[in-house]
Amino acid sequence: NIPAGMVTGVFASLSTGTVNFVWTRNLELDIASYVVFVSTYSCNFTLKQETGTVPQPSIYQKKVLFNHTGLTGGTTYYYQVINRDFSSNQSIFSAEISEFVTGISPPSAPTGFYGIALSTVSIKWEWSITAPATYYNIYNNADNSLLTTLDGTGTTSWIEIGLSSNTQYSRYIKAGNAGGLSGSSASVYKYTLAYPPETLNAVSVSSSQIDLSWSYSGATKYEVWYSTVGSLYRNIASTVTSPTLTYNHTGLTPGVTHYYWIKAVNGEDITN
């Protein structure tokens, strides 16, 4: 049995964590397969290991393809290819080629980013886990400044504090790993809650009317709530748009005690 001829025309290219091979198909009729050997040391045949076998393709296919996946970043890989025929004879090694794998690729941009107003001075920002991120950066959309870096693959939220009441904030997030940063998520806009008024005054001006007034608290609107039986059963009487700070409650039943509350509404129509 005569060994097969040496594999020629071997070419390699690099994509995300993968070395992609192509070489010229051997035209000998008894070729059964091709074997790719790899090592992290150049010209060291004893350390080369088989990393894949490719069957001889159709006679209509002039090139043979193979992909070496799951590689480690920051490493140079050295490759050679042989032929094997149906009698297990094999050719000599092809010329050695090498590829340097620069590292893992950055993650994709995070998805599911949104905000929840927790109080008048805080917002909770949340997002979906982004594999293979190892940290997240949150940015101020107004000037693209970095607000915080959060470590951990399982981190999916951050509470931002020290904010102003009834104020709109816009943020976006990027995921990162050893390969760098992802693109930006969609920008999210969220208001903090508004402060309720500190003072509320009620004056009975007739047997069927009570006039209300309250202090300004920076809210966009104010909801006027009342009850005739205490705090458990409240009804909304009206919504007043700032800067109006008064409301006249008319059509009341004489001799009935009324209880009142004012709720603050922020720029996103969320009450507090």
C-alpha positions as CSV (number, residue, x, y, z in Angstrom):
1,N,0.0,0.0,0.0
2,I,1.3,3.4,-1.0
3,P,0.7,6.2,1.5
4,A,-1.5,9.1,0.3
5,G,0.0,12.3,-0.9
6,M,0.5,15.2,1.5
7,V,-2.4,17.5,2.1
8,T,-1.9,20.8,0.3
9,G,-3.5,24.2,0.2
10,V,-4.3,24.4,3.9
11,F,-5.7,27.8,4.9
12,A,-7.0,28.9,8.3
13,S,-9.0,32.0,9.3
14,L,-10.3,33.2,12.7
15,S,-13.8,34.1,13.8
16,T,-15.3,34.2,17.3
17,G,-13.3,31.7,19.3
18,T,-13.1,29.4,16.3
19,V,-10.4,28.6,13.7
20,N,-11.9,27.8,10.3
21,F,-10.0,25.6,7.9
22,V,-10.2,24.9,4.2
23,W,-7.8,22.8,2.2
24,T,-7.6,21.2,-1.3
25,R,-9.4,17.9,-1.7
26,N,-7.0,15.0,-2.5
27,L,-8.0,13.5,-5.9
28,E,-6.7,10.0,-5.1
29,L,-9.5,7.5,-5.3
30,D,-8.7,5.6,-2.0
31,I,-8.7,8.6,0.3
32,A,-11.1,7.9,3.2
33,S,-10.6,10.9,5.5
34,Y,-8.5,13.8,6.7
35,V,-7.3,14.3,10.3
36,V,-6.5,17.7,11.8
37,F,-3.8,17.8,14.5
38,V,-3.3,20.7,17.0
39,S,-0.7,21.8,19.5
40,T,0.1,25.0,21.4
41,Y,3.8,24.4,20.6
42,S,5.3,24.9,17.2
43,C,7.1,22.1,15.4
44,N,6.5,19.7,18.3
45,F,5.0,16.6,16.7
46,T,4.9,14.6,20.0
47,L,2.6,17.2,21.6
48,K,0.2,17.4,18.6
49,Q,-3.2,15.8,19.3
50,E,-6.0,14.8,16.9
51,T,-8.7,17.5,17.1
52,G,-11.0,16.3,14.3
53,T,-11.6,13.9,11.4
54,V,-13.3,14.9,8.2
55,P,-14.6,12.3,5.7
56,Q,-13.6,12.6,2.1
57,P,-16.2,14.8,0.5
58,S,-18.0,14.3,-2.8
59,I,-16.0,14.4,-6.0
60,Y,-17.9,17.5,-6.9
61,Q,-16.5,19.3,-3.9
62,K,-13.0,20.7,-4.5
63,K,-12.3,22.0,-1.0
64,V,-12.5,20.4,2.5
65,L,-13.8,22.4,5.5
66,F,-13.3,22.0,9.2
67,N,-13.9,24.3,12.2
68,H,-12.0,24.1,15.5
69,T,-14.2,25.5,18.2
70,G,-14.1,26.2,22.0
71,L,-10.6,27.8,22.0
72,T,-8.9,29.7,24.8
73,G,-8.2,33.4,24.2
74,G,-4.7,34.7,24.3
75,T,-3.3,31.4,22.9
76,T,-1.5,30.5,19.6
77,Y,-2.6,27.2,18.1
78,Y,-0.5,25.2,15.6
79,Y,-2.1,22.9,13.0
80,Q,-1.1,20.2,10.6
81,V,-3.4,17.9,8.5
82,I,-2.9,14.3,7.1
83,N,-4.8,12.0,4.7
84,R,-5.8,8.5,5.6
85,D,-6.8,5.9,3.0
86,F,-9.2,3.0,3.5
87,S,-6.2,0.8,4.5
88,S,-5.3,3.2,7.3
89,N,-2.2,4.4,5.5
90,Q,-1.6,8.0,6.2
91,S,0.3,10.8,4.5
92,I,3.1,12.8,6.0
93,F,2.0,16.0,7.8
94,S,1.1,19.1,5.8
95,A,3.0,22.3,6.3
96,E,2.3,23.8,9.7
97,I,0.0,26.8,10.0
98,S,-0.8,28.8,13.1
99,E,-3.6,31.1,14.4
100,F,-3.5,33.4,17.5
101,V,-6.9,33.5,19.3
102,T,-7.1,37.0,20.7
103,G,-9.8,36.2,23.3
104,I,-13.5,35.8,23.8
105,S,-15.9,38.2,22.1
106,P,-17.8,40.9,24.0
107,P,-21.4,40.0,25.1
108,S,-24.5,41.0,23.2
109,A,-26.2,44.2,24.3
110,P,-28.4,43.6,27.4
111,T,-32.2,43.3,26.8
112,G,-35.2,43.8,29.1
113,F,-33.8,47.0,30.6
114,Y,-36.4,49.0,32.6
115,G,-36.8,51.1,35.7
116,I,-39.1,51.2,38.8
117,A,-39.6,54.3,40.9
118,L,-39.1,53.1,44.5
119,S,-39.4,56.5,46.3
120,T,-39.0,60.2,45.8
121,V,-35.2,59.8,45.7
122,S,-34.6,56.3,44.3
123,I,-35.1,54.2,41.1
124,K,-34.5,50.5,40.7
125,W,-33.0,49.6,37.3
126,E,-33.4,46.0,36.1
127,W,-32.4,43.9,33.1
128,S,-32.1,40.3,31.9
129,I,-29.0,38.2,32.4
130,T,-26.6,38.6,29.4
131,A,-24.3,35.6,28.8
132,P,-21.3,35.6,28.9
133,A,-21.2,38.9,30.8
134,T,-19.0,39.2,33.9
135,Y,-19.9,42.8,34.7
136,Y,-22.4,45.6,33.7
137,N,-21.9,49.3,33.2
138,I,-24.8,51.7,33.7
139,Y,-24.6,55.1,32.0
140,N,-26.4,58.5,32.2
141,N,-28.1,58.9,28.9
142,A,-27.9,62.7,29.1
143,D,-24.1,62.9,28.9
144,N,-23.0,59.3,28.5
145,S,-21.2,59.4,31.8
146,L,-20.6,56.1,33.7
147,L,-22.7,55.9,36.8
148,T,-21.6,52.5,38.2
149,T,-20.0,49.2,37.4
150,L,-21.6,46.0,38.8
151,D,-19.7,42.8,39.1
152,G,-21.1,39.3,38.8
153,T,-22.7,37.2,36.1
154,G,-26.0,36.9,38.0
155,T,-26.4,40.7,38.7
156,T,-29.7,41.9,37.2
157,S,-30.6,45.1,39.1
158,W,-29.2,48.3,40.7
159,I,-30.9,50.8,43.0
160,E,-29.9,54.4,42.2
161,I,-30.3,56.7,45.2
162,G,-29.8,60.4,46.0
163,L,-32.1,61.6,43.2
164,S,-34.6,64.5,43.1
165,S,-38.3,64.0,43.5
166,N,-40.6,64.0,40.5
167,T,-37.7,64.2,38.1
168,Q,-37.1,62.2,34.9
169,Y,-33.9,60.2,34.6
170,S,-32.7,58.3,31.6
171,R,-30.2,55.4,31.7
172,Y,-28.8,52.7,29.5
173,I,-26.6,49.6,30.2
174,K,-23.7,47.7,28.6
175,A,-22.5,44.2,29.4
176,G,-18.8,43.4,29.5
177,N,-16.3,40.6,29.9
178,A,-12.6,40.0,29.1
179,G,-13.4,40.6,25.4
180,G,-14.7,44.1,26.0
181,L,-18.0,45.9,26.2
182,S,-21.3,45.2,24.4
183,G,-23.3,47.7,22.5
184,S,-25.8,49.8,24.4
185,S,-29.2,48.6,25.5
186,A,-32.3,50.7,24.7
187,S,-32.4,53.9,26.8
188,V,-35.0,53.9,29.5
189,Y,-36.7,57.0,30.9
190,K,-38.2,57.0,34.4
191,Y,-39.6,59.5,37.0
192,T,-39.0,59.4,40.7
193,L,-42.1,59.6,42.8
194,A,-43.5,63.0,43.9
195,Y,-43.7,64.2,47.5
196,P,-47.2,64.5,48.9
197,P,-48.0,67.9,50.4
198,E,-46.9,68.5,54.0
199,T,-50.0,70.4,55.0
200,L,-53.7,70.1,54.1
201,N,-56.4,72.5,55.3
202,A,-60.1,72.0,55.1
203,V,-62.8,74.7,55.7
204,S,-66.5,74.1,55.8
205,V,-68.0,77.0,54.0
206,S,-71.6,75.8,54.0
207,S,-73.7,72.7,54.9
208,S,-72.9,71.1,51.6
209,Q,-69.4,72.4,50.7
210,I,-65.9,72.0,52.1
211,D,-63.0,73.9,50.6
212,L,-59.5,72.3,50.6
213,S,-56.1,73.8,50.2
214,W,-52.6,72.3,50.6
215,S,-48.9,73.1,50.3
216,Y,-46.9,72.8,47.1
217,S,-44.7,69.7,47.0
218,G,-43.4,69.7,43.4
219,A,-45.9,67.2,42.1
220,T,-47.3,67.4,38.6
221,K,-50.9,66.7,39.7
222,Y,-52.7,66.1,43.0
223,E,-55.4,63.6,43.7
224,V,-58.0,64.5,46.3
225,W,-59.4,61.6,48.2
226,Y,-62.2,61.5,50.8
227,S,-64.2,59.2,53.1
228,T,-67.1,59.5,55.4
229,V,-66.2,56.4,57.4
230,G,-62.4,56.6,58.0
231,S,-59.3,55.6,56.0
232,L,-60.5,52.1,55.0
233,Y,-63.0,53.3,52.4
234,R,-61.6,56.1,50.3
235,N,-63.0,57.6,47.2
236,I,-61.3,60.0,44.8
237,A,-63.1,63.3,44.5
238,S,-60.9,65.0,41.8
239,T,-57.5,65.3,40.2
240,V,-56.0,68.8,40.3
241,T,-53.2,69.9,38.0
242,S,-50.3,71.9,39.5
243,P,-49.9,74.8,40.2
244,T,-53.5,74.7,41.4
245,L,-53.4,73.9,45.2
246,T,-57.1,74.1,46.0
247,Y,-60.3,72.1,45.5
248,N,-63.9,72.9,46.5
249,H,-65.8,69.8,47.4
250,T,-69.5,70.5,46.8
251,G,-72.8,68.6,46.9
252,L,-72.1,67.1,50.3
253,T,-74.7,65.7,52.8
254,P,-75.2,68.1,55.8
255,G,-74.1,66.9,59.2
256,V,-71.7,64.2,57.8
257,T,-68.0,64.2,58.8
258,H,-65.6,64.1,55.8
259,Y,-62.0,62.9,55.9
260,Y,-59.5,64.0,53.3
261,W,-56.1,62.9,51.9
262,I,-54.0,64.4,49.1
263,K,-51.8,62.1,46.9
264,A,-49.0,63.4,44.7
265,V,-48.8,62.4,41.1
266,N,-45.5,62.5,39.2
267,G,-44.8,63.2,35.6
268,E,-45.5,59.6,34.7
269,D,-49.0,59.6,36.4
270,I,-47.8,57.4,39.3
271,T,-49.3,58.4,42.6
272,N,-47.6,58.5,46.0
